[in-house]
């Protein structure tokens, strides 16, 4: 389950993310769901408004080299997936 809270400071994050624009650059293809109960896996994100409700706190970095995860947002749920094995798999 990936209930995501975006933090303002890098040191408060569990994971540092960078948004990419090409699938071949991504570690994870993410689909944002509109209901908490639909966030059933790492690939399906639901944004929460409170830190305490999150399973993962992320910080968006401005350089790919600073990221733990490279993210590509997709427009269809069935396209959401891990591109390759990763240390954060099943941990979001």
N, C-alpha and C positions, 0 to 999 in steps of 0.2 A: 504494500500500500504506500503510495507516494503523496502524502499531504505536505505541500511545500510552503515554506515561509521564506520570503526574501529579506535578508538582513541588510543593514546599512553599512556595516563595518566588516571587512574581510576576516578579522580574527574571531568574529562571532559565528562564522559559517562552519557547517559540517563538510560542505562540498563547495568548491569554487568552480563555477560554470562559465563557459564561453559559447555564445551563439554563433554557429556557422551557417553558411548559406548553400552548402553543397553536401549531399548525402555521403559522398566518399570521404569527407573530412570529419564526419560525426562519429562519436562513440555510441550515442543514444538518440533514437528518433522518438520524440515526445508528442503525445496528443494531450491537450488540456481538456479535461472533462468538466462538466458544469454541476455535478453532484458529488459530494464526498464519497458516497457508497460506490461510485463508479471508479474510484482510484484504487484499482485492484492489484496493480503491479507497478514496477519501476517506470514503465513506459507511459503510464496514464497518470498525469499530474492533476491534482486539485490544489489550487492556491488557497491557503487559509489566512485569516486576518490577524491571528494571534500566535505568537511564538509557541506558547504552551500546547497548542492544538496540532502542531506540525510533527511529522515523523522525520523530516529533514529540513535543515536551514541552509539556504544557498546564498551565495554572493556572486553577482555577475561581474566578472573581471573584464578588463578592456584589451587584454592580450591573450592570444591563444596559448602561448607558452606558460602562462601563469595558471591555467585551468587544470582542475582535476578531471573534469568531464567536458567534452565538446558536444553541444546539443543542437539538433535540428528539429524545429517544430514542424509537424505534418498536419495536414487538414483532414485526414481520415484515420479513424481509430485503428483499422486493420493494418495501417502502414507503420504503426508505432512498434519499435523493437530495439533490442540491443544489436549493434552492428558487429560486435566481436566480444569476446570475453573481457571482463573488466573487474578490477578489485572492488568496485562499488555495486556490482550486480547483486540483486536481492538485498540491498542495504538501504535503499531509499525508502 
